[in-house]
Amino acid sequence: MSEPLHRALGLTDDEAAEIERILGRRPNSLELAMYAVMWSEHCSYKSSRLHLRRLPTAGEGVLVGPGENAGVVDVGDGIAVAMRIESHNHPSAIEPYQGAATGVGGILRDIFTMGARPIAVMDPLRFGPLDDPRSRWIAEGVVSGISGYGNSVGVPTVGGEAEFDETYRDNPLVNVFCLGVLPVENLVLGRATGVGNLAVLVGAGTGRDGIGGVSVLASAGFSEGEDESAKRPSVQVGDPFEEKRLIEACLALYDAGLVVGIQDLGGAGLTCATSETASRAGMGMDVDISAVRRREPDMEPFEVMTSESQERMLAIVTPQDLDEVLAVCRKWEVSAGVIGRVTSGGSLRVLDGFGGEVLADIPAASLHDDAPCYDRPRTPPARDAQGDDHVATTEGVDLGEDLLAMLLDTSWVWRQYDHQLFLNTVLGPGSDATLLRLKHPLTGRDTGRGLALTTDGNHRWCSVDPRQGTAMVVAEAVMNLATVGARPVALVNCLNFGNPEHGEVMWQLSEAIDGMAEACRAFAIPVVGGNVSLYNESGGADIAPTPVVGMLGLVDGLDVPPPTTSLVDGSRLILIGDHVAALGGSRWAFERGQRGGPLPPLDLRAHSRVATAVRDLVNGGLVNSVHDVSAGGLGLCLAEMAVRSGVGFNVAGIHGLAELFGESPSRCVVGADPELAGTVLRVCESAGAPTTELGFAGGAHLHVEDLLEVSLTEASSRYHDRLPSALGAGTTQG
């Protein structure tokens, strides 16, 4: 007996029954397919919506919060900033190049949908271990896809992360953050207002690539032994040159005031774009499916309505502006044609020609607003009672070798990217945070201020304690912004978790959201948007909980060149923040299979004081190097500063393994000219931030008194050579 169609499409029996109740009849196959993609986990957030409501979303300057294509914040001078983070995890596991490339394309459209010009991309990436051939293949393909699309479309990739860990074997995390700028008056929302207004499909033709991607890929994990080639048609195929023309055409339409509303065609394709724009405005829409330009013959209606072909936008325009809209599109060599009309009554109807056969008739809000919302069971895990005291000794441990093993230069990744397009980049990849000049998007006038960006995540912290671990991730992002002199303004998140049908995963997700909410309230940072990626599992094993945040900060004046993470010979090294000797959740402990807790304590008020001190020191030009202490602890922080500069160090006052490699939050190392060291200490004291004088920068060794001494030459070799040796020249096409 064949499987019922609704189950084959990923709908449960209860969901199918609810659809019948909404319609008052049995749905036809097209209608069922439309519900399947819109009620998928990716589009409906049916397992997470209940919990996401607990995040703080309002704040000073917030123009648009969650629910639109991107969050938008007013940053002054008549300029607004649009920001968004998304995931393309499952497509990238199957087809790394196209999965990553279309992730970039999709996030760009989320930004220019709001009326903004995209000016920067960041890519937080996580792959399986470097000794696994498939993980290396995925990593090379993903990096090549990001560079191939981003470089070609002309938007710089200015930062991100790259981690390699067993938990991501066969299930990489490919998260992409994008930021754009717009004149405040150009803000456009994804709403189909005005009865009789026209829905114009702008951009590429519609094909069979990406059909059902949100339900086939994003709402299911990978089973052991599964043939992934069968899922490849569900991966979209991108064209960056088409996207470039589409960006310019849309921005020209905004500047001319020709767009009433607009929506990109990402997950669920036309079904999503038409239903969301209509339901947000409380309207309906008639869609003429025969008017949709296709690039493949004999496409069925369900294929046209659910295809996720890239580089497409749905613009809502008035009839009187149609000719001018089409003329702008012709100028930019972008295809455009009317495929729908805004109606009253709230129904989304799919027609075979206006006035022709009705192929589907669905309340638009039932696809968008009325999707299921589940309160799934949450089960706290059985706690590992093993603490970290048993590893707080150096007996039998080669600390120098342990430090060398942690060193990994990820510049191989960002060297594939152009990070200087637009000539806005003051500090790019390799810094604790990216720093961009803030220019007016229309005139190009330099405001003299800066935009700071960072993306951060730590699966080890969140594995031990997802609530505190996520709060620590938010706190780390605040500290990263402080290292370039920025105050935090807004945050977006990408919540990467395992199978929500597993009680422990839902507990992790709920706890992580509460930790994020607590930290954001303490720092007065609104969450203006985000993404939830679930079913990240492979072979029945869920990934470690990995919430990733993208944070925006503002620098009020770029008068002083910000310091970098590189040491300056002869500088005094000062630790700002308290030592706490604890290895719970640390990289050192995890790499030895010691995954107990607890995490070191996090005091959000104390963290704010340290961040304020660091920010004041940077903006005052009082320090010549700065690096926050995070993964790998104080030992790795100092080592990275050394190998990035070719300058060694000689420090003391670090007592034991736990102080060396423990990852206590709220700490930062700064370097200062000897004559300014006293001023640095006084600024910190005034801010209420504790300090420890560590020693000085210089010499040909990495020396920690009584704990370790390694050659700077060997440390530099380990740092710079490991990733290129593993991944090659970086030209592999996935």
TALINDA-V416735 format. One record per residue. SS is DSSP state (~ for helix, > for strand, _ for the rest). PHI is phi in whole degrees, -180 to 180 (999 if undefined). NEAR is the number of other C-alpha atoms within 12 Angstrom. Layout:
# TALINDA-V416735
[[SS & PHI & NEAR] [SS & PHI & NEAR]]
This chain:
# TALINDA-V416735
[[_ & 999 & 4] [_ & -73 & 7] [_ & -71 & 12] [_ & -56 & 15] [~ & -59 & 21] [~ & -64 & 32] [~ & -71 & 20] [~ & -60 & 20] [_ & -89 & 35] [_ & 95 & 32] [_ & -91 & 31] [_ & -83 & 22] [~ & -61 & 17] [~ & -65 & 15] [~ & -67 & 29] [~ & -62 & 32] [~ & -65 & 20] [~ & -66 & 25] [~ & -63 & 32] [~ & -61 & 21] [~ & -66 & 15] [~ & -62 & 23] [~ & -82 & 23] [_ & 72 & 13] [_ & -167 & 16] [_ & -78 & 20] [_ & -73 & 27] [_ & -82 & 23] [~ & -65 & 24] [~ & -67 & 31] [~ & -62 & 40] [~ & -64 & 41] [~ & -64 & 42] [~ & -68 & 52] [~ & -64 & 50] [~ & -61 & 46] [~ & -75 & 48] [~ & -77 & 46] [_ & -96 & 44] [_ & -68 & 41] [~ & -58 & 38] [~ & -62 & 40] [~ & -89 & 42] [~ & -97 & 38] [_ & 54 & 35] [_ & -67 & 30] [_ & -94 & 38] [_ & -117 & 41] [~ & -56 & 31] [~ & -57 & 20] [~ & -87 & 30] [~ & -63 & 34] [_ & -63 & 22] [_ & -83 & 23] [_ & -79 & 35] [_ & -75 & 31] [_ & -120 & 34] [_ & -101 & 27] [_ & -179 & 26] [_ & -60 & 21] [_ & 86 & 25] [> & -73 & 30] [> & -95 & 31] [> & -140 & 33] [_ & -106 & 33] [_ & -60 & 32] [_ & 116 & 30] [_ & -100 & 33] [_ & -69 & 45] [_ & -155 & 49] [> & -79 & 51] [> & -134 & 51] [> & -129 & 45] [> & -78 & 30] [> & -112 & 34] [> & 90 & 24] [_ & 60 & 24] [_ & 74 & 24] [> & -112 & 35] [> & -118 & 38] [> & -119 & 50] [> & -104 & 54] [> & -144 & 58] [> & -159 & 55] [> & -132 & 52] [> & -139 & 49] [> & -123 & 49] [_ & -136 & 53] [~ & -69 & 55] [~ & -67 & 47] [~ & -59 & 50] [~ & -72 & 48] [~ & -71 & 45] [~ & -94 & 40] [_ & -134 & 42] [~ & -55 & 41] [~ & -64 & 38] [~ & -70 & 44] [~ & -59 & 50] [~ & -73 & 48] [~ & -61 & 46] [~ & -75 & 49] [~ & -63 & 52] [~ & -65 & 57] [~ & -59 & 52] [~ & -66 & 50] [~ & -71 & 49] [~ & -62 & 53] [~ & -66 & 50] [~ & -57 & 47] [~ & -80 & 47] [~ & -77 & 49] [_ & -61 & 52] [_ & -82 & 50] [_ & 97 & 52] [_ & -104 & 46] [> & -87 & 44] [> & -66 & 44] [> & -123 & 42] [> & -160 & 53] [> & -124 & 52] [> & -129 & 54] [> & -133 & 50] [> & -74 & 48] [> & -121 & 44] [> & -141 & 46] [> & -129 & 39] [_ & -68 & 30] [_ & -66 & 28] [_ & -66 & 29] [_ & -85 & 19] [_ & -100 & 20] [~ & -58 & 17] [~ & -66 & 25] [~ & -63 & 34] [~ & -66 & 36] [~ & -63 & 34] [~ & -63 & 44] [~ & -61 & 52] [~ & -63 & 40] [~ & -66 & 38] [~ & -64 & 51] [~ & -61 & 52] [~ & -66 & 38] [~ & -66 & 42] [~ & -65 & 55] [~ & -69 & 41] [~ & -61 & 38] [~ & -83 & 39] [~ & -62 & 46] [~ & -64 & 32] [~ & -72 & 27] [~ & -78 & 36] [_ & 88 & 34] [_ & -124 & 40] [_ & -72 & 42] [> & -97 & 46] [> & -108 & 49] [> & 169 & 43] [> & 147 & 44] [> & -141 & 40] [> & -144 & 38] [> & -125 & 38] [> & -129 & 34] [_ & -153 & 30] [~ & -57 & 27] [~ & -63 & 32] [~ & -103 & 41] [_ & -60 & 34] [_ & 69 & 44] [_ & -139 & 50] [_ & -69 & 52] [> & -111 & 55] [> & -117 & 51] [> & -101 & 53] [> & -133 & 51] [> & -109 & 55] [> & -137 & 53] [> & -131 & 53] [> & -137 & 46] [> & -123 & 44] [> & -152 & 40] [> & -64 & 32] [~ & -53 & 30] [~ & -72 & 23] [~ & -90 & 34] [_ & -59 & 39] [_ & -125 & 42] [_ & -110 & 40] [_ & -86 & 40] [_ & -132 & 37] [_ & -96 & 44] [_ & -95 & 35] [_ & 88 & 26] [_ & -58 & 26] [_ & 93 & 21] [_ & -66 & 33] [> & -106 & 41] [> & -99 & 49] [> & -109 & 45] [> & -86 & 44] [> & -116 & 43] [> & 118 & 40] [_ & -69 & 35] [_ & -73 & 34] [> & -98 & 40] [_ & -126 & 36] [_ & -90 & 32] [_ & -70 & 35] [_ & 81 & 39] [_ & -65 & 41] [_ & 70 & 47] [~ & -58 & 46] [~ & -70 & 46] [~ & -99 & 41] [~ & -74 & 38] [_ & -103 & 44] [_ & -81 & 47] [_ & -119 & 41] [_ & -153 & 35] [_ & -89 & 36] [> & -114 & 35] [_ & -89 & 18] [_ & -63 & 14] [_ & 80 & 11] [_ & -71 & 15] [_ & -82 & 11] [~ & -73 & 24] [~ & -61 & 15] [~ & -67 & 13] [~ & -92 & 30] [~ & -62 & 28] [~ & -62 & 26] [~ & -81 & 35] [_ & -90 & 44] [_ & -71 & 46] [_ & -120 & 41] [_ & -102 & 37] [_ & -137 & 30] [~ & -64 & 35] [~ & -73 & 26] [~ & -64 & 31] [~ & -63 & 43] [~ & -61 & 33] [~ & -64 & 30] [~ & -64 & 41] [~ & -57 & 43] [~ & -67 & 31] [~ & -64 & 39] [~ & -66 & 52] [~ & -64 & 38] [~ & -66 & 29] [~ & -64 & 38] [~ & -66 & 35] [~ & -61 & 25] [_ & -87 & 19] [_ & 67 & 23] [_ & -99 & 34] [_ & -115 & 44] [_ & -82 & 38] [> & -159 & 42] [> & -156 & 45] [> & -147 & 46] [> & -81 & 50] [_ & -103 & 45] [_ & -110 & 49] [_ & -58 & 52] [_ & 72 & 47] [~ & 55 & 44] [~ & -63 & 50] [~ & -59 & 53] [~ & -67 & 45] [~ & -62 & 50] [~ & -72 & 58] [~ & -70 & 50] [~ & -69 & 48] [~ & -64 & 48] [~ & -70 & 51] [~ & -69 & 34] [~ & -61 & 30] [_ & -95 & 31] [_ & 69 & 28] [_ & -116 & 31] [> & -120 & 40] [> & -157 & 47] [> & -101 & 44] [> & -115 & 45] [> & -91 & 36] [~ & -68 & 40] [~ & -71 & 28] [~ & -88 & 25] [_ & -76 & 38] [_ & -68 & 27] [> & -119 & 28] [_ & -109 & 16] [_ & -135 & 17] [_ & -78 & 14] [_ & 58 & 14] [_ & -77 & 22] [_ & -77 & 24] [~ & -54 & 36] [~ & -66 & 33] [~ & -69 & 35] [~ & -64 & 40] [~ & -78 & 51] [~ & -114 & 44] [_ & -60 & 45] [_ & -109 & 45] [_ & -52 & 45] [_ & -86 & 45] [_ & 59 & 48] [> & -132 & 50] [> & -135 & 50] [> & -113 & 48] [> & -104 & 52] [> & -99 & 49] [> & -134 & 40] [_ & -79 & 28] [~ & -58 & 24] [~ & -69 & 14] [~ & -94 & 23] [~ & -58 & 26] [~ & -61 & 20] [~ & -69 & 22] [~ & -61 & 39] [~ & -64 & 31] [~ & -67 & 21] [~ & -61 & 31] [~ & -65 & 32] [~ & -63 & 23] [~ & -58 & 19] [_ & -95 & 26] [_ & 56 & 23] [_ & -116 & 30] [_ & -68 & 33] [> & -153 & 37] [> & -164 & 35] [> & -73 & 34] [> & -126 & 36] [> & -161 & 43] [> & -136 & 41] [> & -76 & 42] [> & -127 & 31] [_ & -90 & 24] [_ & 98 & 21] [_ & 87 & 31] [> & -92 & 30] [> & -98 & 43] [> & -114 & 40] [> & -106 & 40] [> & -118 & 28] [> & -96 & 23] [_ & 91 & 21] [_ & -58 & 21] [_ & 87 & 17] [_ & -91 & 16] [> & -62 & 17] [> & -85 & 24] [> & -91 & 30] [> & -154 & 34] [> & -144 & 34] [> & -134 & 43] [> & -60 & 36] [~ & -58 & 44] [~ & -65 & 32] [~ & -69 & 37] [~ & -80 & 42] [~ & -105 & 38] [_ & -80 & 27] [_ & -100 & 26] [_ & -64 & 33] [_ & -57 & 32] [_ & -133 & 23] [_ & -104 & 22] [_ & -103 & 21] [_ & -72 & 24] [_ & -58 & 19] [_ & -122 & 23] [_ & -126 & 19] [_ & -60 & 22] [_ & -73 & 18] [_ & -67 & 10] [_ & -75 & 16] [_ & -79 & 17] [_ & -74 & 15] [_ & -68 & 19] [_ & -87 & 22] [_ & -111 & 31] [~ & -64 & 22] [~ & -71 & 18] [~ & -112 & 31] [_ & -90 & 26] [_ & -134 & 22] [_ & -93 & 22] [_ & -63 & 12] [_ & 75 & 11] [_ & -116 & 18] [_ & -94 & 17] [~ & -66 & 30] [~ & -63 & 31] [~ & -67 & 23] [~ & -61 & 30] [~ & -66 & 41] [~ & -60 & 34] [~ & -67 & 25] [~ & -82 & 33] [_ & -71 & 36] [_ & -151 & 36] [_ & -88 & 34] [_ & -93 & 34] [~ & -65 & 27] [~ & -55 & 30] [~ & -68 & 41] [~ & -76 & 36] [_ & -69 & 27] [_ & -78 & 31] [_ & -106 & 36] [_ & -87 & 30] [_ & -113 & 34] [_ & -119 & 29] [~ & -57 & 24] [~ & 73 & 23] [~ & 55 & 23] [_ & -97 & 32] [> & -80 & 31] [> & -88 & 33] [> & -127 & 33] [_ & -113 & 38] [_ & -56 & 40] [_ & 100 & 32] [_ & -90 & 38] [_ & -64 & 44] [_ & -145 & 48] [> & -87 & 47] [> & -128 & 43] [> & -120 & 45] [> & -70 & 35] [> & -95 & 40] [> & -116 & 32] [_ & -69 & 29] [_ & -68 & 31] [_ & -95 & 24] [_ & -92 & 14] [_ & 77 & 18] [_ & -66 & 16] [> & -79 & 21] [> & -79 & 26] [> & 81 & 22] [> & -110 & 29] [> & -132 & 39] [> & -106 & 48] [> & -112 & 50] [> & -134 & 57] [> & -150 & 57] [> & -124 & 47] [> & -146 & 49] [_ & -164 & 45] [_ & -155 & 46] [~ & -70 & 41] [~ & -69 & 43] [~ & -57 & 47] [~ & -75 & 44] [~ & -71 & 43] [~ & -72 & 42] [_ & -155 & 39] [~ & -62 & 41] [~ & -71 & 33] [~ & -69 & 39] [~ & -59 & 48] [~ & -68 & 46] [~ & -61 & 42] [~ & -66 & 48] [~ & -64 & 48] [~ & -61 & 55] [~ & -62 & 52] [~ & -62 & 47] [~ & -62 & 51] [~ & -60 & 53] [~ & -68 & 49] [~ & -60 & 50] [~ & -64 & 49] [~ & -62 & 49] [_ & -66 & 53] [_ & -111 & 54] [_ & 83 & 46] [_ & -104 & 42] [> & -100 & 37] [> & -71 & 46] [> & -123 & 40] [> & -160 & 52] [> & -139 & 56] [> & -124 & 49] [> & -132 & 50] [> & -128 & 44] [> & -98 & 50] [> & -99 & 52] [_ & -139 & 52] [_ & -82 & 42] [_ & -79 & 37] [_ & -69 & 37] [_ & -79 & 30] [_ & -94 & 26] [~ & -57 & 22] [~ & -67 & 29] [~ & -66 & 38] [~ & -66 & 36] [~ & -64 & 33] [~ & -59 & 44] [~ & -63 & 48] [~ & -62 & 39] [~ & -64 & 36] [~ & -62 & 47] [~ & -63 & 45] [~ & -66 & 29] [~ & -64 & 35] [~ & -65 & 47] [~ & -61 & 35] [~ & -62 & 32] [~ & -68 & 36] [~ & -65 & 40] [~ & -66 & 26] [~ & -64 & 24] [~ & -94 & 34] [_ & 57 & 28] [_ & -114 & 36] [> & -77 & 41] [> & -93 & 48] [> & -100 & 43] [> & 169 & 42] [> & 173 & 45] [> & -151 & 43] [> & -119 & 45] [> & -116 & 47] [_ & -113 & 49] [_ & 61 & 41] [_ & -83 & 44] [> & -146 & 38] [> & -146 & 31] [_ & 61 & 22] [_ & 84 & 21] [> & -106 & 26] [> & -77 & 36] [_ & -66 & 42] [_ & -64 & 41] [_ & -58 & 46] [> & -135 & 49] [> & -73 & 53] [> & -118 & 50] [> & -115 & 52] [> & -115 & 54] [> & -123 & 51] [> & -106 & 52] [> & -130 & 41] [> & -122 & 38] [> & -110 & 37] [_ & -75 & 26] [_ & -157 & 26] [_ & -99 & 29] [_ & -75 & 18] [_ & -112 & 23] [_ & -59 & 24] [_ & -71 & 41] [_ & -72 & 37] [> & -112 & 37] [_ & -84 & 38] [_ & -86 & 36] [_ & -72 & 40] [_ & -113 & 32] [_ & -55 & 27] [_ & 90 & 23] [_ & -71 & 34] [> & -86 & 35] [> & -102 & 46] [> & -129 & 44] [> & -93 & 43] [> & -103 & 44] [_ & 114 & 38] [_ & -86 & 33] [_ & -72 & 34] [_ & -132 & 29] [_ & -82 & 30] [_ & -150 & 35] [_ & -105 & 46] [_ & -58 & 47] [_ & 76 & 43] [_ & -80 & 47] [~ & -62 & 42] [~ & -58 & 40] [~ & -68 & 37] [~ & -63 & 31] [_ & -70 & 24] [_ & -110 & 17] [_ & 73 & 17] [_ & -99 & 27] [_ & -113 & 31] [_ & -81 & 32] [_ & -130 & 33] [_ & -86 & 34] [_ & -69 & 35] [_ & -62 & 33] [_ & -67 & 28] [_ & -120 & 34] [_ & -110 & 25] [~ & -65 & 30] [~ & -69 & 22] [~ & -63 & 27] [~ & -61 & 39] [~ & -61 & 35] [~ & -66 & 33] [~ & -65 & 42] [~ & -62 & 44] [~ & -63 & 39] [~ & -62 & 43] [~ & -62 & 54] [~ & -61 & 42] [~ & -66 & 34] [~ & -65 & 42] [~ & -66 & 39] [~ & -69 & 31] [_ & -87 & 26] [_ & 67 & 29] [_ & -94 & 35] [_ & -127 & 45] [_ & -108 & 39] [> & -155 & 44] [> & -158 & 47] [> & -157 & 49] [> & -76 & 48] [_ & -96 & 43] [_ & -142 & 42] [_ & -59 & 41] [_ & 89 & 40] [~ & 70 & 42] [~ & -64 & 50] [~ & -61 & 52] [~ & -70 & 41] [~ & -57 & 39] [~ & -65 & 51] [~ & -64 & 52] [~ & -65 & 46] [~ & -62 & 45] [~ & -71 & 43] [~ & -71 & 38] [~ & -77 & 34] [~ & -114 & 27] [_ & 74 & 30] [_ & -124 & 33] [_ & -81 & 38] [> & -151 & 41] [> & -136 & 37] [> & -130 & 35] [_ & -142 & 27] [_ & 83 & 23] [_ & -104 & 31] [_ & -106 & 26] [_ & 94 & 30] [~ & -57 & 39] [~ & -67 & 35] [~ & -76 & 36] [~ & -75 & 45] [~ & -113 & 44] [_ & -65 & 44] [_ & -114 & 46] [_ & -57 & 42] [_ & -76 & 50] [_ & 65 & 47] [_ & -137 & 48] [> & -152 & 51] [> & -102 & 56] [> & -124 & 52] [> & -112 & 47] [> & -140 & 36] [_ & -58 & 25] [~ & -52 & 24] [~ & -73 & 15] [~ & -102 & 23] [~ & -59 & 30] [~ & -63 & 20] [~ & -64 & 22] [~ & -59 & 39] [~ & -64 & 34] [~ & -70 & 20] [~ & -61 & 29] [~ & -65 & 33] [~ & -62 & 22] [~ & -65 & 19] [~ & -83 & 26] [_ & 80 & 23] [_ & -107 & 33] [_ & -68 & 30] [> & -135 & 33] [> & -135 & 27] [> & -81 & 28] [> & -89 & 32] [> & 158 & 31] [> & -140 & 34] [> & -94 & 39] [_ & 150 & 28] [_ & 91 & 25] [_ & -110 & 23] [> & -137 & 29] [> & -101 & 42] [> & -121 & 35] [> & -116 & 34] [_ & -53 & 23] [_ & 71 & 18] [_ & -123 & 31] [> & -162 & 30] [> & -151 & 29] [> & -130 & 32] [> & -71 & 28] [~ & -61 & 34] [~ & -62 & 24] [~ & -68 & 27] [~ & -61 & 39] [~ & -65 & 32] [~ & -63 & 23] [~ & -61 & 28] [~ & -65 & 32] [~ & -82 & 27] [~ & -94 & 23] [~ & -63 & 25] [~ & -72 & 30] [~ & -59 & 27] [~ & -66 & 20] [~ & -79 & 25] [~ & -108 & 30] [_ & 80 & 19] [_ & -82 & 19] [_ & 79 & 31] [_ & -113 & 25] [_ & -67 & 22] [_ & -95 & 25] [_ & -69 & 29]]
